[in-house]
Amino acid sequence: GLVGEIISRGDFAIDIGR
């Protein structure tokens, strides 16, 4: 998200936040 963060897990990333 714009005010979230990128969490890298293995071969993919998750964009979390609002």
mmCIF file of the N, C-alpha and C atoms, coordinates in Angstrom:
data_MODEL
# 
_entry.id   MODEL 
# 
loop_
_atom_site.group_PDB 
_atom_site.id 
_atom_site.type_symbol 
_atom_site.label_atom_id 
_atom_site.label_alt_id 
_atom_site.label_comp_id 
_atom_site.label_asym_id 
_atom_site.label_entity_id 
_atom_site.label_seq_id 
_atom_site.pdbx_PDB_ins_code 
_atom_site.Cartn_x 
_atom_site.Cartn_y 
_atom_site.Cartn_z 
_atom_site.occupancy 
_atom_site.B_iso_or_equiv 
_atom_site.pdbx_formal_charge 
_atom_site.auth_seq_id 
_atom_site.auth_comp_id 
_atom_site.auth_asym_id 
_atom_site.auth_atom_id 
_atom_site.pdbx_PDB_model_num 
ATOM 1  N N  . GLY A 1 1  ? 0.808  -1.185  0.000  1.00 0.00 ? 1  GLY A N  1 
ATOM 2  C CA . GLY A 1 1  ? 0.000  0.000   0.000  1.00 0.00 ? 1  GLY A CA 1 
ATOM 3  C C  . GLY A 1 1  ? 0.860  1.261   0.000  1.00 0.00 ? 1  GLY A C  1 
ATOM 4  N N  . LEU A 1 2  ? 0.235  2.396   -0.192 1.00 0.00 ? 2  LEU A N  1 
ATOM 5  C CA . LEU A 1 2  ? 0.972  3.648   -0.218 1.00 0.00 ? 2  LEU A CA 1 
ATOM 6  C C  . LEU A 1 2  ? 1.614  3.926   1.139  1.00 0.00 ? 2  LEU A C  1 
ATOM 7  N N  . VAL A 1 3  ? 0.904  3.579   2.215  1.00 0.00 ? 3  VAL A N  1 
ATOM 8  C CA . VAL A 1 3  ? 1.447  3.798   3.547  1.00 0.00 ? 3  VAL A CA 1 
ATOM 9  C C  . VAL A 1 3  ? 1.696  2.459   4.224  1.00 0.00 ? 3  VAL A C  1 
ATOM 10 N N  . GLY A 1 4  ? 1.844  1.435   3.369  1.00 0.00 ? 4  GLY A N  1 
ATOM 11 C CA . GLY A 1 4  ? 2.072  0.100   3.916  1.00 0.00 ? 4  GLY A CA 1 
ATOM 12 C C  . GLY A 1 4  ? 3.522  -0.302  3.748  1.00 0.00 ? 4  GLY A C  1 
ATOM 13 N N  . GLU A 1 5  ? 3.739  -1.564  3.425  1.00 0.00 ? 5  GLU A N  1 
ATOM 14 C CA . GLU A 1 5  ? 5.095  -2.042  3.263  1.00 0.00 ? 5  GLU A CA 1 
ATOM 15 C C  . GLU A 1 5  ? 5.092  -3.301  2.399  1.00 0.00 ? 5  GLU A C  1 
ATOM 16 N N  . ILE A 1 6  ? 6.243  -3.627  1.855  1.00 0.00 ? 6  ILE A N  1 
ATOM 17 C CA . ILE A 1 6  ? 6.374  -4.823  1.041  1.00 0.00 ? 6  ILE A CA 1 
ATOM 18 C C  . ILE A 1 6  ? 7.043  -5.919  1.866  1.00 0.00 ? 6  ILE A C  1 
ATOM 19 N N  . ILE A 1 7  ? 6.351  -7.046  1.999  1.00 0.00 ? 7  ILE A N  1 
ATOM 20 C CA . ILE A 1 7  ? 6.910  -8.173  2.724  1.00 0.00 ? 7  ILE A CA 1 
ATOM 21 C C  . ILE A 1 7  ? 7.285  -9.268  1.729  1.00 0.00 ? 7  ILE A C  1 
ATOM 22 N N  . SER A 1 8  ? 8.555  -9.593  1.689  1.00 0.00 ? 8  SER A N  1 
ATOM 23 C CA . SER A 1 8  ? 9.019  -10.615 0.755  1.00 0.00 ? 8  SER A CA 1 
ATOM 24 C C  . SER A 1 8  ? 8.982  -11.970 1.432  1.00 0.00 ? 8  SER A C  1 
ATOM 25 N N  . ARG A 1 9  ? 8.319  -12.897 0.782  1.00 0.00 ? 9  ARG A N  1 
ATOM 26 C CA . ARG A 1 9  ? 8.217  -14.256 1.297  1.00 0.00 ? 9  ARG A CA 1 
ATOM 27 C C  . ARG A 1 9  ? 8.527  -15.237 0.175  1.00 0.00 ? 9  ARG A C  1 
ATOM 28 N N  . GLY A 1 10 ? 9.734  -15.747 0.162  1.00 0.00 ? 10 GLY A N  1 
ATOM 29 C CA . GLY A 1 10 ? 10.088 -16.699 -0.876 1.00 0.00 ? 10 GLY A CA 1 
ATOM 30 C C  . GLY A 1 10 ? 10.228 -16.011 -2.227 1.00 0.00 ? 10 GLY A C  1 
ATOM 31 N N  . ASP A 1 11 ? 9.434  -16.485 -3.196 1.00 0.00 ? 11 ASP A N  1 
ATOM 32 C CA . ASP A 1 11 ? 9.541  -15.957 -4.555 1.00 0.00 ? 11 ASP A CA 1 
ATOM 33 C C  . ASP A 1 11 ? 8.445  -14.950 -4.863 1.00 0.00 ? 11 ASP A C  1 
ATOM 34 N N  . PHE A 1 12 ? 7.760  -14.471 -3.815 1.00 0.00 ? 12 PHE A N  1 
ATOM 35 C CA . PHE A 1 12 ? 6.707  -13.497 -4.080 1.00 0.00 ? 12 PHE A CA 1 
ATOM 36 C C  . PHE A 1 12 ? 6.714  -12.422 -3.002 1.00 0.00 ? 12 PHE A C  1 
ATOM 37 N N  . ALA A 1 13 ? 6.041  -11.337 -3.268 1.00 0.00 ? 13 ALA A N  1 
ATOM 38 C CA . ALA A 1 13 ? 5.974  -10.236 -2.316 1.00 0.00 ? 13 ALA A CA 1 
ATOM 39 C C  . ALA A 1 13 ? 4.526  -9.822  -2.116 1.00 0.00 ? 13 ALA A C  1 
ATOM 40 N N  . ILE A 1 14 ? 4.214  -9.385  -0.905 1.00 0.00 ? 14 ILE A N  1 
ATOM 41 C CA . ILE A 1 14 ? 2.853  -8.948  -0.604 1.00 0.00 ? 14 ILE A CA 1 
ATOM 42 C C  . ILE A 1 14 ? 2.875  -7.470  -0.202 1.00 0.00 ? 14 ILE A C  1 
ATOM 43 N N  . ASP A 1 15 ? 2.085  -6.685  -0.904 1.00 0.00 ? 15 ASP A N  1 
ATOM 44 C CA . ASP A 1 15 ? 1.966  -5.273  -0.592 1.00 0.00 ? 15 ASP A CA 1 
ATOM 45 C C  . ASP A 1 15 ? 0.817  -5.090  0.390  1.00 0.00 ? 15 ASP A C  1 
ATOM 46 N N  . ILE A 1 16 ? 1.163  -4.749  1.648  1.00 0.00 ? 16 ILE A N  1 
ATOM 47 C CA . ILE A 1 16 ? 0.121  -4.580  2.652  1.00 0.00 ? 16 ILE A CA 1 
ATOM 48 C C  . ILE A 1 16 ? 0.021  -3.120  3.078  1.00 0.00 ? 16 ILE A C  1 
ATOM 49 N N  . GLY A 1 17 ? -1.124 -2.739  3.572  1.00 0.00 ? 17 GLY A N  1 
ATOM 50 C CA . GLY A 1 17 ? -1.330 -1.368  4.001  1.00 0.00 ? 17 GLY A CA 1 
ATOM 51 C C  . GLY A 1 17 ? -2.510 -0.730  3.287  1.00 0.00 ? 17 GLY A C  1 
ATOM 52 N N  . ARG A 1 18 ? -2.871 0.470   3.706  1.00 0.00 ? 18 ARG A N  1 
ATOM 53 C CA . ARG A 1 18 ? -4.014 1.147   3.119  1.00 0.00 ? 18 ARG A CA 1 
ATOM 54 C C  . ARG A 1 18 ? -3.555 2.156   2.069  1.00 0.00 ? 18 ARG A C  1 
# 
